[in-house]
Amino acid sequence: MVSDDQWYVLVEANSGSEWRLKKKQHAGDREAALSKAAEICRTWGPTHSPDDSGRAVFEISETS
């Protein structure tokens, strides 16, 4: 069982032909992680061009 305080938000961005981890932030519990992920999704700015605007929030697994 995963502890309630072991949730993180990860931000990945495409860099040419590969995805790179750009940000890792401890969020505490699941609800805080979902809230922080939604906030980052709304505020994360593109680094290359205005066309880089796709965003997604998803949960990988509660047990991994």
C-alpha positions in Angstrom: 0.0 0.0 0.0 1.3 3.5 -0.9 1.6 5.9 2.0 -0.7 8.9 1.7 2.2 11.4 1.7 4.2 9.8 -1.1 2.6 11.6 -4.1 4.7 13.5 -6.7 3.9 15.6 -9.7 6.1 15.0 -12.7 6.3 17.3 -15.7 7.8 15.9 -18.9 8.4 17.9 -22.1 9.3 16.8 -25.6 12.9 17.7 -26.5 13.3 16.9 -30.2 12.8 13.1 -30.4 12.7 12.3 -26.7 10.8 13.2 -23.6 12.7 14.7 -20.7 11.7 15.2 -17.1 11.5 18.9 -16.5 10.1 19.2 -13.0 9.5 16.9 -10.0 7.5 18.2 -7.1 6.5 16.5 -3.9 2.8 17.0 -3.4 1.9 15.1 -0.3 -1.4 13.2 -0.7 -3.3 12.2 -3.8 -5.7 15.2 -3.7 -2.8 17.7 -3.4 -1.0 16.0 -6.3 -4.1 16.2 -8.5 -4.6 19.9 -7.6 -0.9 20.7 -8.2 -0.9 18.8 -11.6 -3.9 20.8 -12.7 -2.3 24.1 -11.7 0.9 23.3 -13.5 -1.0 22.2 -16.6 -2.8 25.6 -16.6 0.4 27.7 -16.0 3.3 25.8 -17.6 4.5 27.8 -20.6 6.0 26.6 -23.8 9.8 27.0 -24.1 10.1 26.9 -27.9 7.1 28.2 -29.7 3.5 29.2 -29.0 2.4 26.1 -30.9 3.7 23.9 -28.0 0.6 24.1 -26.0 -0.6 20.5 -25.5 -1.2 19.5 -21.9 -2.4 16.3 -20.1 -2.9 15.3 -16.5 -3.1 11.6 -15.7 -2.4 9.2 -12.9 0.1 6.4 -13.6 -0.8 4.1 -10.8 -1.8 4.3 -7.1 0.5 1.3 -6.4 3.6 2.1 -8.4 
